[in-house]
């Protein structure tokens, strides 16, 4: 009877525009090198396609927003050039809209950077088993949103393409709260609020907060 040896480690390419993040991830995964092997670190997203085509890793860990590039565009390029490589987003942006866009771009996972090393390793192993992994903090919210949509319970602004969290941020803007106050109210970081605000402006074709509020009132988003 032939006994198979241990599974080879998952070969991973890291892409993030902050070297400190790459160093931190490498150090975090070091104790698990028997299960995960970092084969390349990239701060330049334009080099991702050539590097992945050359190294043929199992998984590419990628941020959604990169300096001078969109992680979503990079994901689409990688999936087109090296279909066998799986892309998993690792980001601070807990926005379900980014999750939906990532999955449409062909990603196999969407995780938040607060994930622990054992959790990350487990997620990567599931991805190699052809599962799609979503951070639990987002998965619950998405499931709730889907249930509400299915039952016809739309949140204000859904017809304009706003996510439920963006709707909450916009409502607090209309009520006159500052970004800092909104962050406190929703128990998120101020940078997260600013990210939601930028997305709201884009979707409402507004140049700033005042125009977004005017659009919300004009469209009768909040009654």
N, C-alpha and C positions, 0 to 999 in steps of 0.2 A: 504494500500500500504506500503510495507516494504522498509524502507530507509537504504541503506547500509552505514556502517561507513567508516571512512577514511582508505585508504590503509595502511597496516603495513609498517614500514620502511624496506628498502633493507638491508639485513644482509650481511656485508662485512668482509672478512679476508684480511689483508694487509700483503704482503711479500716483504721485501726489506732488503738488507744487511747493510743499514745505519739507525741506530736508529733515527738520526736527521730527516731523510726523513719520517719515520713512525710517529714521533711526529708532524712534520709539516702537514702531511696529516690529522691526527686526529684533530689537531687544526683548519685546514682549513674547515673540514666538520662539526665541532661542531655546527655552526649556523644552519645546515640543518639536525639535528638529528631526526627531525620528518619524514624525508624522507630517511636518510641513517644512519644505526647503525653499528659502528665498533665493531665486536665481538671478534676479536683477531688481534694481531700484531706479526709478526714473522721476526726475523733477520736470523734464521737458516732455509734455504730452505729444508733441509732434514726432518724437522718436519712438513712440509706443508701437506703431504699426510694424516698422522694420525690426524692432527688438523682439516682438512677439513672433513674427514670421521666422526669425532666425532661431530663437530658443525653443519655440513650440511648448510653452508652459501648459500646465493643466488649468490654471486659474489666473486671471488678472484681477487684482484688487485695485479699484479705481475710485477717485472722488468725483462727485457730480460737477462741481465747479472747480476749474483749473485756471491758472493764470494764462490768459490769451487763448483759451480754448474751452469748449464745452465737453464735459465728460460724456454726455449723451452722444455727441458726435463721434468721439473717440471710440465709444462702445460699438456704434454702428460700423465704423471702419474696421475695427478688430474682428467683429463677427463676419464681415464680408471677406476679409483677407485670410483669417484663420478660423474657420467655422468650428473646429474641434476645441478651441480654447474657450473656456467659460469665463464670463465677466461678472464680477460681484462688486457692487458699489459699497464703499465704506465711507460714510459721510456724517457731518453734523446736522444736515438738513432733514428734519423730521416732518417733511411735507409730503402728504400722500400724492400730490400732483407729480412730484419728482419720481415717486415710486412708480406711478402709472407710466410716465414717460420712459423710465429706465426699462421696464418690462417690455414696452413697445419697441425699444431699441435693441432688444434681444438679450438683456441681462438675465442671469440665473439667480441673482440675489440682490437684496438691498438691506444693508445693515448700518446701524448707527455706531459712531466711534466710541461710545461708552461700553461697547461689548468687551467682555473679558477674554483673555487668551484661550482658556478652555472652550468657551462658547464659540469663539471664532473658528477654532480648529474643528469643532463639531459641525459647524455650519458648512465649512469647506468640504468636509467629508460627505455631507449630505448632498452638496452640489455635484460632487463627482459621481454620486449615485443617481444623477439626473433629477434631483429634486430642485424646486425653486424655493429659496429661503428668504423670509421677510422678517425683519426685526420685530419681536413680539410687541414692542411699544407702538409700532405702526399697524401691525396686523389686526389688533383689536379695533383700532379706530376705523380701518378700512372696512372690516366686516360690519361694524355698526353702520357706517355710511351706506354700504351696499344694501343692508336690510331696510334702511329708511327709504332709499331710492326705490327699492322693489315695492314697498308698501305705499309709495306715492308721497312720502313725507320729505319734501325738498326743503333744504335750508335756504334762507334769503340769499339771493345772488347766484344760486346754482345754475339758473338759466343763462347767466352771463359767463359761466365757466369757472366761477370761484369755488374753491374747495371749502369744506365746512370750517376749517380753521381760518382761512382767509376771510370768510364771512364774519367770523367772530372778531377778527382784527379790525375789519372795516366798520363794523357796528360801534366798536369802542372809539375809533377815529371820529365817527359822526358825533359821538357823545362828547368829543373834545379832549380825550385822554392823550397824553404824550406817549411816545414809544416806551419810555421807562415805566410809566403807569400801566400801559397795556401789558408789558412783560410781567409786572407784578400780578396783575389781574389773572393772566392766563398761566402763570407759573412757568414761564419760559425765559430764555435769555433775550436781552435787548437786541442782539444781532439777529436772532431768529425772527423777531418782530420786523426788523428792517428788511429781512429777506422776503417775508410775507408781503410787506408794503410794496416792495419793488414788483413783485408778481401781480399784485392788485392793480398797480398803475398800468402795467403792460396790458392786462386783460381788459381794463376799462378805457384804455387808450388815453390815460391821464398823465400829465407831465409832472404833477406833484400831488401832495396831500389834499390841497384845496380843490383841485380839479376832480380828484377821486371822490371826495365827499359830495361835490356838486353832481357828479354822475350818479352816485348812489341815490341822492334825493330825487334827481330828475327821473330815474328809472323806477322810483318807488320801491327800492329794495327793502327798506325798513318802514314799517307802518306804525 
